[in-house]
């Protein structure tokens, strides 16, 4: 029985991940409806404000009477409140499944067990905690948001085989290969914001947008305490939303927002980002910015590319304990994913 539950919950994970980058600040949710050991319907939350996974799964069932007495698998507890859409728990109750199997409880205070109680009050059996740890990884951003009221912070950098992040002059193009760089653009499309320090903005002059992947551009975030950002840099051009945190100015120029933060404090900046609806941030440099985030323990995940290139001399990469035996191969690069606390 447990093995069967795991199989269908894993299917909800697969479905849920299809919404990555499209549903924030909502969680990633997939739903599978099973009758007589056969999937009769499934769905996922596709876009913020649209139908939730449970509704899409119900709508996919041709004969709605078949849902009566079925088993419904959802990676996250069904909502119990009115938001952009009506409560999913109520919609499930209408169709009278015999049981609902979930991976994780929804930590949103508006839900947090209330959806389960609604189902149980109508004599629908609820099984919790199936593949619970894997479910938490699927919704790692959402759980950090709900617990800490902060964005999920992802650090990203590439380093040479001999441990350098840039040459002595600060130049860092290109340490990782073309496939790794394309993957980074996919990552950009999946997060709400992208952040660099002012030195990286000035030296590398990046656009910080999505070009080599189909997806939305993140909000650009520059840490520039003393207003040293060169005026004609690419991050100040175009119509993308850009936040420049500094200690002097509070002003808006078209879609560029200068945000006064004095004293200049990372925790305060991240709190402000969360209040602005930026629920996840990909940090792409530079070294001092990444080290500052590491030293303040304000990160949730690091993604480190190690290439076969060697610089012999240069700027040393951030110090972070990496399990060199656990990596993903991307042609001649190795990608290491480190989660804070794991």
ABEGO torsion letter per residue (X at the ends): XAAAAAAAAAAAAAAAAAABGAAOABBBBBBBBBBGGBBABBBBBABBGBBBAAAAAAAABABAAAABGBBBBBABBBBABBBABBBAAAAAAAAGBABBBBABBBABAABGGAAAAAAAAAGBBBBBGBGAAAAAAAAAAAAAAAAAGBBBBBBBBBBBAAGBABBAAGBAOBABBAAAAAAAAAAAAABABBBBBAAAAAAAGBAGBBAABBEBBBBBBBBBAAGABBAABAAABEABBBBBBBAABBBBBEABBBBBBOBBBAAAAAAAAAAAGBABBBBAOBAAAAAAAAAAGABABBBBBBBABBAGBEBBBBBBBBBAABBBBBEABBBBBBBBGX
